[in-house]
Structure formats: structure tokens, C-alpha cells
Amino acid sequence: METKQLGNTGVTISAIGLGGMPMSLSGRPPESQTIEVIHRALALGVTLIDTADSYCQDESDKHHNEQLIHKALEQYDGDTSQVTVATKGGLMRPQGSWTRNGNPDHLQQAIRNSYQALGGSKPIDVWQFHAPDPNYTIEQSLAPAKEAVEEGLIRFVGVSNFSVEQIKRACEVVEIVSVQNQYNPWHRNPEYDGVLEYCQTQGLTFLPYRPVGGKSRTRLLKENAVIAQLAKEKNVSIYQIVLAWLRVKSPCIVPIPGASKISSIEDSVAGVDVNLSTEEMMEVDQGTAV
């Protein structure tokens, strides 16, 4: 598996990560199946797993995905010492909806709950503030993360759904190693709002969520003539073409496609070996413009 460096940390992570969200939302697969998916990912060389305390069905089910990932790592018969688990806090799931909560008191407790959900025996590898809350300043919301780093509950801190200005403010509070914003051929804001360029120049890892567009874009992806043609020419899947498109956009990008089936993570990992030229990247750009 090709590897990348996590921010400026010196920590090595796989060039493709595993997104845990599909394993824990409503309609999720059986636990045994998801543990098999995680184990298969590890066997294929995946060393970055992305999760969040809000990857669950509702508030009564909070931390489901974190606990699931910890259980899978505990049951794996191989070496997991190099695995980086990146979680997030700051979203609530009342009745299954998604709401922001940047209250420092809530985040202080959320960090401790995630620490326990992930085993409670070592610092959280990466804790990311899930989304800014307009009711609180960036400085207020990230103060608990800084305290948790000093207490040894968190090793590294990242942010999610942040603008360049917000990232800069976050960096004034605590060292930031990663940024997780939505990015795919149909949602290219990071190219236009300066976030991707900022991450590259500052040495931050950019983790694109919904890297292949999410369920809302599945039909568009399957019907896209440019992507389909490239997939046919290279004898790979359409999903691998999109992951290759992301990776050629910037060396700081590490896609984290979700998976709830072994075939899905196998397909994503195989995408590491798919390369697009600059011309082919531009073809996808033009063929997915909206």
C-alpha cells in the first residue's frame, strides 16, 4: 500500500483510508459483516480509519462506530500498532437528524466519551472538530481539544467543514494536522475557496469526505460518459477513476471512501494503483461540471 505522511507529524498513513460511517447509520449491516470489512481493509494495508461519535442512528446510539472500530481492532489477529483512527466530535443526532454543538462543555465531555469508546488505553490518534457552530467562536470550541492534548487524551487535532479563515484561527489555538471537507467531482469547493491550496502549502492532510459523491450522486456517477470511458480504457471501476482523480489533484489528499461490504473496500484499495494524467483529470473536470 502506498503511504502518505499525516500532516507534519511524521506519522505514516495509507494513501487510501476507510470511512466507517456506512457501518453505523440506519439500515446498517450486521456487526459481524462490518468487522470483516475492517479486517479486510487492515489486511490490504489500510492504516487510516475515519469515524465520529455521531456515526450512529441517534443520540441513544452515540459512539456506535467508534466502539465498533475498537472491537474490530481488538479482534484482529495482525499488527494494529500502525493504525491511525481519526474520530470527530461536535455533531448531535437528535431523532436521527444532524445538528451542530460547539459548546465547550459538551465537547470536553464528548472527547472523554470518544476516548473511552476507542478503548480508553491510549490517546485518541486524531480528534477532529466536526463542524463550526455559529453559537460559539472557534477559539471557544477548540479550547477543550487543546486541553485534551495537554492531558494526553488526544495526540493530534484536525478540523472538518472549515474555511481557510477558520483553519487559521484554529491553528492559533492548537496545532492542526488535517482538514476534512466534502470534495468530489460534483462538489469542488475546496478548489475554489482556497482550502485545498492552503492545506498543500501548510503541509496539512486533506481528507475528502463523500469522495465518490455519496448516495445522491450514485446515479450521476454511473451515467457519466467520461468516467465510464476512462474506466473501460483502464479496465477498472468507475469508483477507482474518481479516487484516482482526487489523488492526482494534490499530494496532500487522502480519500476516505466509506464501505460496508468487503467488495467495496477491495475496490477502493485497488484504486491506489490507478493513475490519471493531467489531461485525463481535466477530462473528468469538464465531464462532471455542473
N, C-alpha and C positions, 0 to 999 in steps of 0.2 A: 504494500500500500504506500502510495506517495504520501509524504508528510509535509506539514507546514509548522511554523512557529506561532504560538499563541501570543499575539501582541508583541511586546518587547520583553517577554518573560523568560525566554529560553526554554520554555516547556514545549514539547513537540506534540502535535495532534495530527490525526489523519486528515487528508485533503478532502474527504467526504465524511460528514457526521451522520448521526442517526437522530431524527426528530421523534420524540416519544408521544406527542400529543394524540395521534390517532388511536393509541393503545388505551386511552383513558376517558374519552368523551362518551356521550350517549351512543349506544349501539356498538360499544367496544367488543372486541373479540375475547374469547376465553383467556384467562390468565396464563394457562399453560402454553397457549399459542404465542402470546406476546413474549413470554420468557424465551421460547425457542427462537423468535425473531432476534431478540437481543443477543442471545448466544451465537447465532449465526453471524450477526454483524461483528461481534468480537473475533470470531474465528476468521473472518475475512480481513481483519486488520483495522476495523473501525475503533478509534480510541477517543472519539468525542461523542458524547450523548447529550442531547439538549432536552430539558424538561422545564417544568414550572410547578409551583404549588397549586396553580389554578387549572392544571390539566386534570380535570375531574368532571363529574356530572353536575355537581352543585356544591354548596358550602358544606353540607354534611359529609361530602366525599373528598374534602380538601386533602391535598398531598398524595392522592392515589398514585399518580405517575411516579413521583419521587420514591415512594415506598416500593412500587413495582420494580423500578430500576435497581434499587438497592438489593431487593430479593434476588433478582436475576444475577447480579454481580456476585452475591454471596454463594449462589448455587453453581456458578461457572467453575469448571474444573481446570481452567487455564489461568495464566497470569493476568491479573487485572491491575497491577501496580501502575501501569502507564495510562490507564483510562482516566479521562477528564470528564466529569459530569458538570454541566453548566445548567443551573436552575435559575428561576426568576421569581420575583415576588412583587406585589403591588396591584394585582387584579383580584377582584372578588367574583364569585359565581352565584349570586342570589337567584334561586329558582332556575338555575342553568344559564342565566344571562351573563354578560361580561361588563363589569363596572370597575372604574379606577379607584384606588385608595392609596394615596401617598402620605397618609397620616404617619408621622414618625413613630408614634407609639405602636400603631398597627404593624409597621414594617419591622420594628425592633422585635416584636413577638413572632412575626412571620419568618424572620431569619432563624430564630431559635427553633421554630417548628420544622423548618426545612432541614436544619442541621440534624435534628432527631430523626426525621423521616428518611434521611440519607445515611443513617447508621449511627450518628452521634459519637463516632470514634475518631474522626479526623476533620479538619476544616473543610467546609464546602469549597470545592475546586474553584468554581466561578459562580458568583451570585450576581444576577442582573436585575436592575430596576426595570420592571416590565413596561411601564409607560408613565410619562409625567402626568401629575394630577394638578389641574389649574387651581385647586384649592390650597396648594402648598408650593413653596418655592423648591427649586431643585436642591438648594442647599439644605433645606429642612428635611426633605425626603431622603437624601443620601447621607445625612449625619449618622443614622443608625448603621449604615454599611461601613462607614469609616470606623465606628466604634467596634463593630464586629470583627473587622480586620485586626484591630489592635488587641482584641480579646482572644484572637486565634480561632474564631468561629468561621471566618471566611478567608480564603487565600487570595483570590483575585476578584475584582469587581468589573462588571460591564453594564451597559445600558441598552435599552430597547425602545424603538419608536421615538428616537431623539433627533432633533435638528442639530446642525453644526453649532449654533449658538448654545444650545442646551448641553451638548457634549463638552464644549469648552468650559462651561460653568461647572459641570460635573467633575472635570479634571482639576478644578480648583479645590474641590472638597476631598477627593480620594483618587488614587491612580486608577485609570480606566484602561482595560486591556482589550475590550471588544464592544462592538455595536451590532445590535440585531434589529434590522428594519426589513420591511417587506421589499422584495426585489425579484422580479421575473420579467420575461419579455413583454408582458402586458402592464406591468407596473414598474416604471423605470425612474421613479422619483429620486433615488439615490444618485443617479447620473446627473440630474438637473439641479438638485438642491445643494450639491457640494459635499454631501456626507461621504460618498464613496471616495472622492478625491482626498478629503480630509483624513479618512482612515488610512489611505495609502501613504500619504505624506508623513503622518504621525506614527506609522507602524502599528496601527490598531487592526485587529482581525475583524472583518466584516462577515457577519453570519446572516445570509439572506433567508428570511422565513417565507413560506409558500414559494419555494424556488421553482416549482413547475406550475404555479398558478393557483393551486388549491382546487377544490371541487367545482367552484364556479367557472373555472377556465378549462376543465377537462374536455368539454366538447370542442371548444375553440382549438385546443392543442391537437386533438385527434383529426380535426378537419383542416389544419394548416398545411397548405401545399408545400411551402418552402421547407418546413421542418420534416414533413413526410418524405420529401425528395432526398434531403440530406441523410435521413435515417436509412433510406433504401440504398443510397450510394455507399454508405459506410457499413451497411448490414448491422445496424444497431437499433435500439428502441428510440422512439420519439422523446422519451424522458431523458435518455442519455444525451441526446442532442441539446436539450435545454440546459442540463447540468454542465455540459461542455461549453455552452455559450456563456454561462455565468462565470466559469473558471477562467475563460480567456479574457473576460472584461477587466480583471485586476488580480494580481498575485495575492492580494490580501483577502480575497473571497474564499470562504469555506462553506459550501452549501450544506444544509441540514435537512434533507428530504425526510418526511415522515414515512413510517412503514408499520404495517400491522400484519404483513404476510412475509414469509421468507423470500418469496419470489421478488417482492418489491425491493428489499434491501440488497438482494443479489444483483438486481438490475442496476440500482443506483451505484453500487460499488464498482461494477464493471464500467461505469461511465468515466471512471478516473483515467482509463486508457483511451478515451475518445478525444481527439484533438480537432479543433476548428481553426482554420486560417482566419486572418483578419477579414478577408473577402467573404468567407462563409459567415462569419459573425455579423457582418454588415447585411448580408442577405437575410438573416434572421431578424435583424433590426427592422429592415424595410418590410419584411413579410408579416410582422406582428404589430406594426404601428397602428395605433387606434386614435 
